[in-house]
Structure formats: C-alpha cells, structure tokens
C-alpha cells in the first residue's frame, strides 16, 4: 500500500502542476516543484545526520539498562498482567520477555529500534498459535498495544524540534503523554471487548484503575496551572525524567559491576546503524511530500477540509496538521515527514507545529506494524487487528487535538 501512496504523491502533483499551468496560467509551478525536490532532499540528509547522535546515545543507554537488569525486572513485574490479558500465553514463556522489551523500547521513544524486538515477540507468540496463518488473540492484542503504546520519552520528536530551532524542544512532553495514554486505553478496551477478555480480574482492574486515577490526578493538577506555568512544568518534568532515567540506568549498572562505558559503546554502535538506515525512507517521503505541496495539490485538499470546518464555525488551525494524522497509521517515516513539513511551513513553535509533533507521538503506524509483524510470521488472516488498531489511532489523534488546544490554544 505504501508504494502506491508514494507513487500517488508524484502522479497527483504532476496533474496538479499541469492544471496550475494550463488552467491558471502559473508558469512557475514546475520550477517550485523542482526546487522543493532539491530542498527536501537536502533537509532529509541534514535531519538524519542529526539523528545519528541521539539514536546512538539512546540505544547505548538502553543497553546499559538491559545490563543493569532493570528491564528484566520490568518483564517479571508485567508477567502476571500479560498472562491475564493473554490467557493462551503460559507464565514464564519467552514471549513475555520479548513483548516487555518491545513495549519498553516504545516507551523510551525508540520507535525504529523497537521493530526487531516486536518481530521477535511476534515469532515467540507464533509458537503458541495453533492456526499459523490466522492471527491469535494474543498476537492481535500485542499488536494493538504496540501501535498504541504509551510513549514516555519521545526522543526523536524532541530532536527534530531542537534541530528546527524550538525554544524548548521538550515542551510537548506532557501533551504527548496524555494523548498516547488515551490511545492505549481505547485500544485495550476495544480489543478486550472484541476478545471478551475479563477485565474485571482483580489485577487487571487494579492496574487500569490505578493508572486511571494517577492520570486523572495528574490532569487535575495540570488544570490548576496557568498557561505559562503549564508549559514551564511540562518542560521541567520532561527534562528531569529523561536525566533521571539515564542516571538510574547508569548507577544501577555500575552497582552491579557492569562496565557501563563499554556497554554503552556497544549499544551506541547499533544506534549508528539504525539512524543511517532511516535516511532512504526519510528522503523518499520528504521529497514526495515537498513536490506534492509545491504543486498546490495539498492546498486544494486542506482548503476543502478547512471550508467544511469553517461552515460549523470551528477554529481551523488543527486542519493544517491533518496530513500528519492521515499518514500516521500508514507510515512512520511518512508521518514524520509530514510533521517536519508542517513545522517548516508554520514554525516549530506555532500551534500547528506543536500539534503535529503531539500527533506524531500519540500513536504508532498501524498498517506498517500489521504488515511487518504479521508478515514476518506468515499470518494472512488478521481478523479484528486492523479495526482495533485504527480505533486506538483515532483516539490518540482526537486526544492530541484536544490537548493541544488546552496547552497552546
């Protein structure tokens, strides 16, 4: 599907360019398209090179965290919950550790690094699947949790904001946390309803109610703050959390006699490779979107949507971020490119720029994850996986819009 979308960007852009030339007498349209192509090609490499340092550093820190044993302890802690949500997975099965590592990578904002961990988890779950070409309930629930996983540290988004000159790159931390929490809760509830999972189990209810109460208390506290104080506290909490996590991993690993420097270096090498592999995908999507926008095609789509919103008397600023929302379920690199394009067009600290970043962190790429994870184990019948995943996407995007108006409106 993604290759059709990518090709469609160029075909529609060319058709739009012909219309602008022949219909509106715009003789400069193709010059703008070529200029956008070159500019976006340069921007993609510039952004990817900047990403190398962060990905290498963060994967190095995660390697230290694994060596410290903290991630394994997290797996043990989550094991009772997973076995209740996924009754067909026995306690202590390797799939539980694999799923924990994958979800931990998503929580830490390592979306690209999480993919190989997710494939391993799906393969472990496949060993329990009695009908190998049909997705099991456990595999579907894992996929939904993966695509809607709570992101505590959206480090790549913070990096892009920093590279583009944001005054405080971490100011979108709390909005993303709230939006991605809504996505996860809705994804879990919808999947549980379809699969008839008994959520009234004591442990499950304790986790759900505990998380809900904490989030409600957190949001209640935020509602007492002024707009200026809200952004100040968001910045403080996000930056303190990131530094605190790094120090926790390093100190615990050092206490266990781990050579934290060498462990960090080995993990950082993987981060370098991961960041380099991103360049072709980022290049492809940014170039296509740049040509699409320069041709005037994107303006036509957005103007139509904006006119519909204006008809009801609503504010239309959120419409400018919808390309990111539409692309997010299909492609992470495509949505990332749309986010960058929005921040470049309207400003990284504009309402639209911040909302696009919040959308980017609110949920994952359902179609991509479904295709890659299920394809890796030969599953052809996905049952209700797509419906549940898209429900989580819709909740995350809707929450992102609402939270953005609360924080930046």
C-alpha positions in Angstrom: 0.0 0.0 0.0 2.8 2.4 0.9 4.4 2.2 -2.6 1.0 3.2 -4.1 0.7 6.2 -1.8 4.3 7.3 -2.6 3.7 7.0 -6.3 0.4 8.8 -5.9 2.1 11.8 -4.4 4.1 12.3 -7.7 1.2 11.5 -10.1 -1.2 13.8 -8.3 1.5 16.5 -8.0 2.2 16.4 -11.8 -1.5 16.5 -12.6 -2.0 19.5 -10.2 1.0 21.2 -11.8 -0.5 20.8 -15.3 -3.7 22.3 -14.1 -1.9 25.2 -12.4 0.0 25.8 -15.7 -2.7 25.3 -18.3 -5.8 26.3 -16.2 -4.4 29.1 -14.0 -1.5 30.3 -16.1 1.0 29.6 -13.4 4.3 29.2 -15.4 6.4 28.9 -12.3 4.7 25.8 -10.8 7.2 23.2 -12.1 10.1 25.4 -11.1 8.7 25.4 -7.5 8.2 21.6 -7.6 11.8 21.0 -8.7 13.1 23.5 -6.1 11.1 21.7 -3.4 12.5 18.4 -4.5 16.1 19.6 -4.1 15.4 21.4 -0.8 13.7 18.4 0.8 16.4 16.0 -0.4 18.9 18.2 1.5 16.7 18.5 4.5 16.3 14.8 4.8 20.0 14.1 5.0 20.5 17.0 7.4 17.9 15.7 9.8 19.1 12.1 9.5 22.7 13.1 10.3 21.5 15.0 13.3 19.5 11.9 14.4 22.6 9.7 14.4 24.0 11.1 17.6 20.7 10.8 19.5 19.9 7.3 18.3 23.4 6.1 19.1 23.3 7.7 22.6 19.8 6.5 23.4 20.5 2.9 22.3 23.7 3.0 24.3 21.7 4.0 27.4 19.2 1.2 26.8 22.0 -1.3 26.5 23.2 -0.2 29.9 19.6 -0.5 31.2 19.4 -4.1 29.9 22.8 -4.9 31.5 21.6 -3.4 34.8 18.8 -6.0 34.9 16.1 -3.3 35.3 14.3 -4.3 32.1 14.3 -7.9 33.1 12.7 -6.9 36.4 10.1 -5.0 34.5 9.4 -8.1 32.5 8.9 -10.1 35.7 6.7 -7.4 37.0 4.5 -7.4 33.9 4.3 -11.2 33.6 1.2 -11.6 35.8 -0.6 -8.9 33.8 0.3 -10.3 30.4 -0.8 -13.8 31.4 -4.3 -12.5 32.4 -4.7 -10.4 29.3 -3.4 -13.2 27.1 -4.6 -16.5 28.7 -3.1 -18.6 26.0 0.5 -17.4 26.9 1.9 -19.5 29.8 3.6 -17.8 32.7 7.4 -17.6 32.1 7.1 -18.1 28.3 9.8 -16.3 26.2 7.1 -14.2 24.5 6.5 -12.2 27.8 10.2 -11.0 27.9 10.1 -10.2 24.2 6.9 -8.2 24.5 8.3 -6.4 27.5 11.4 -5.4 25.7 9.4 -4.2 22.7 7.0 -2.2 24.7 9.9 -0.8 26.8 11.6 0.4 23.6 8.4 2.1 22.5 8.0 3.7 26.0 11.6 5.0 25.6 10.8 6.5 22.2 12.9 4.1 20.2 10.3 3.5 17.5 12.8 2.2 14.9 14.8 0.1 17.3 11.5 -1.4 18.7 10.7 -3.1 15.3 13.2 -6.0 15.6 12.1 -6.6 19.2 8.5 -6.6 18.1 9.2 -9.2 15.3 10.9 -11.4 17.9 7.9 -11.2 20.2 5.5 -12.0 17.4 7.6 -15.0 16.5 7.6 -16.2 20.1 3.8 -15.8 20.2 3.6 -17.7 16.9 5.0 -20.8 18.6 1.7 -20.9 20.6 -0.5 -20.3 17.6 -2.5 -23.5 16.6 -3.5 -21.9 13.2 -0.3 -20.4 11.9 -1.9 -18.4 9.1 -4.6 -16.8 11.3 -3.7 -14.2 14.0 -4.3 -15.4 17.5 -5.9 -13.3 20.2 -2.6 -12.8 21.9 -0.9 -11.6 18.7 -3.7 -9.2 18.0 -3.6 -7.7 21.5 0.1 -7.4 21.4 -0.1 -5.6 18.0 -2.7 -3.1 19.4 -0.6 -2.5 22.5 2.4 -2.0 20.2 0.8 0.5 17.9 -0.8 2.4 20.8 2.0 2.0 23.4 2.4 4.8 25.9 5.5 6.9 24.9 7.2 8.4 27.9 10.3 9.7 26.1 9.6 10.8 22.5 13.3 11.5 22.0 13.2 11.6 18.2 10.4 14.1 18.2 12.3 16.3 20.7 15.4 16.1 18.5 13.6 17.2 15.4 12.1 20.1 17.3 15.6 21.0 18.6 17.1 20.9 15.2 14.4 23.2 13.8 15.1 25.8 16.5 12.4 25.2 19.1 12.8 27.4 22.1 12.0 24.4 24.4 12.0 21.1 22.5 10.6 19.2 25.5 7.5 21.4 25.9 5.3 18.8 24.1 6.2 16.0 26.6 3.0 16.1 28.7 0.6 16.6 25.7 2.1 13.6 24.1 1.9 11.6 27.3 -1.8 12.4 27.7 -2.6 11.7 24.0 -0.8 8.4 23.9 -2.4 7.3 27.2 -5.8 7.8 25.6 -4.7 5.8 22.6 -3.5 2.9 24.7 -6.6 2.8 26.9 -9.0 2.8 24.0 -7.0 0.2 22.1 -7.0 -2.1 25.1 -10.7 -1.6 25.8 -11.8 -2.2 22.2 -9.7 -5.3 21.9 -10.8 -6.6 25.3 -14.4 -6.1 24.2 -14.0 -8.0 20.9 -12.0 -10.8 22.5 -14.2 -11.0 25.6 -11.3 -10.5 28.0 -12.4 -10.4 31.6 -11.1 -7.0 32.6 -12.8 -7.3 36.0 -10.0 -9.6 37.1 -8.6 -8.1 40.3 -5.1 -7.5 39.0 -6.2 -6.1 35.7 -8.8 -3.8 37.4 -6.1 -2.7 39.9 -3.7 -1.7 37.0 -6.4 0.0 35.0 -8.0 1.9 37.9 -4.6 2.7 39.3 -3.4 4.1 36.0 -6.7 6.0 35.5 -6.5 7.6 39.0 -2.9 8.6 38.5 -3.6 10.1 35.1 -6.8 11.8 36.4 -4.9 13.3 39.4 -2.1 14.4 37.1 -4.5 16.1 34.7 -6.4 17.6 37.6 -3.2 19.2 38.9 -2.3 20.5 35.4 -5.8 22.1 35.2 -4.9 24.3 38.2 -2.0 25.9 36.4 -1.9 29.0 34.2 -0.9 28.6 30.6 2.6 29.9 31.3 3.1 27.7 34.3 1.7 24.7 32.4 4.4 24.9 29.8 7.1 25.6 32.5 6.1 22.5 34.5 5.8 20.4 31.3 9.4 21.3 30.4 10.7 20.7 33.9 9.0 17.2 34.3 10.1 16.0 30.8 13.8 17.1 31.2 14.0 15.9 34.7 12.5 12.5 33.8 15.0 12.0 30.9 18.0 12.8 33.0 16.6 10.8 35.9 16.2 7.7 33.8 19.7 7.9 32.4 21.2 8.3 35.9 19.1 5.4 37.2 20.3 3.0 34.4 24.0 4.1 34.9 24.0 3.9 38.7 22.3 0.5 38.9 24.5 -1.0 36.2 27.6 0.4 37.9 26.5 -1.1 41.3 26.2 -4.5 39.6 29.9 -4.2 38.4 28.9 -3.6 34.8 31.4 -1.8 32.7 29.0 1.0 31.8 31.3 2.7 29.3 32.0 -0.4 27.1 28.3 -1.5 27.4 27.2 2.0 26.2 29.7 1.9 23.3 28.3 -1.4 22.0 24.8 -0.2 22.2 25.7 3.1 20.5 27.1 1.2 17.5 23.6 -0.3 16.9 22.2 3.2 17.2 24.5 4.5 14.5 23.4 1.7 12.1 19.7 2.3 12.9 20.0 6.1 12.2 21.8 5.5 8.9 19.1 3.1 7.8 16.4 5.8 8.3 17.9 8.1 5.6 16.4 6.4 2.5 12.9 6.3 4.0 13.0 9.9 5.2 14.4 11.0 1.9 11.7 9.3 -0.1 8.8 10.7 1.9 10.1 14.2 2.3 10.8 14.6 -1.4 7.3 13.2 -2.4 5.6 15.5 0.1 7.6 18.5 -0.9 6.6 18.1 -4.5 3.0 17.4 -3.6 2.8 20.6 -1.6 4.7 22.8 -4.1 2.2 21.6 -6.9 -0.7 23.1 -5.0 -2.4 19.7 -4.5 -2.1 19.7 -0.7 -3.6 23.2 -0.6 -6.6 22.0 -2.5 -7.2 19.2 -0.1 -6.7 21.3 3.0 -8.8 24.2 1.7 -11.7 21.8 1.2 -11.4 20.4 4.7 -10.9 23.9 6.1 -14.1 25.1 4.4 -16.1 22.3 5.9 -14.8 23.1 9.4 -15.4 26.8 8.9 -19.0 26.1 7.9 -19.7 25.0 11.5 -17.9 28.0 12.9 -15.0 26.0 14.4 -11.3 27.0 14.6 -9.4 25.7 11.6 -5.8 25.7 12.8 -5.9 22.0 13.5 -6.8 21.3 9.9 -3.2 22.2 8.9 -1.9 19.2 10.8 -4.2 16.6 9.4 -1.6 15.4 6.8 0.4 14.0 9.7 -2.8 12.4 11.2 -3.8 10.8 7.9 -0.3 9.5 7.2 0.4 8.2 10.8 -1.5 4.9 10.5 0.3 4.2 7.2 3.9 5.1 7.6 6.1 6.3 10.4 8.6 7.9 8.0 5.7 9.5 6.0 4.1 10.9 9.2 7.5 12.1 10.3 8.0 13.9 7.0 4.5 15.4 7.2 5.3 16.7 10.8 8.6 18.2 9.6 6.8 19.8 6.6 4.2 21.3 9.0 6.9 22.7 11.4 8.8 24.1 8.4 5.8 25.8 7.0 4.2 27.2 10.1 7.1 27.3 12.5 8.3 24.7 15.0 6.7 26.6 18.0 3.5 27.5 16.2 0.2 25.9 17.3 0.3 23.8 14.1 3.9 22.7 14.7 3.3 21.7 18.3 0.1 19.8 17.4 1.8 17.9 14.6 4.5 16.8 17.0 1.9 15.7 19.5 0.1 13.7 16.8 3.3 12.1 15.8 3.9 10.9 19.4 0.2 10.0 20.1 0.1 6.6 18.4 2.0 4.3 16.1 1.8 3.1 12.4 -1.0 0.5 12.5 -0.8 -0.6 8.8 3.0 -0.7 8.8 3.2 -2.7 12.1 0.5 -5.0 11.0 2.2 -5.7 7.7 5.7 -6.2 9.1 4.9 -8.1 12.3 2.3 -10.4 10.8 4.2 -10.8 7.5 7.3 -11.9 9.5 5.4 -15.0 10.8 3.3 -15.7 7.7 -0.1 -14.6 9.0 -2.6 -13.9 6.2 -5.8 -13.5 8.2 -5.6 -10.6 10.6 -9.2 -10.9 11.9 -10.1 -7.8 14.0 -6.5 -6.5 14.4 -6.9 -3.6 11.9 -10.2 -2.4 13.4 -8.8 -2.4 17.0 -5.6 -0.7 15.9 -7.4 2.1 14.0 -9.7 2.7 17.0 -6.6 3.4 19.1 -5.2 5.7 16.3 -8.5 7.7 16.2 -8.5 8.1 20.0 -4.9 9.2 20.0 -5.3 11.8 17.2 -8.5 13.2 18.8 -6.9 13.5 22.2 -3.8 15.2 20.6 -6.1 17.9 19.1 -8.0 18.4 22.4 -4.8 18.6 24.5 -3.1 20.9 22.0 -6.0 23.4 22.4 -5.7 23.1 26.2 -2.0 23.7 26.3 -1.4 26.0 23.3 -4.9 27.2 22.3 
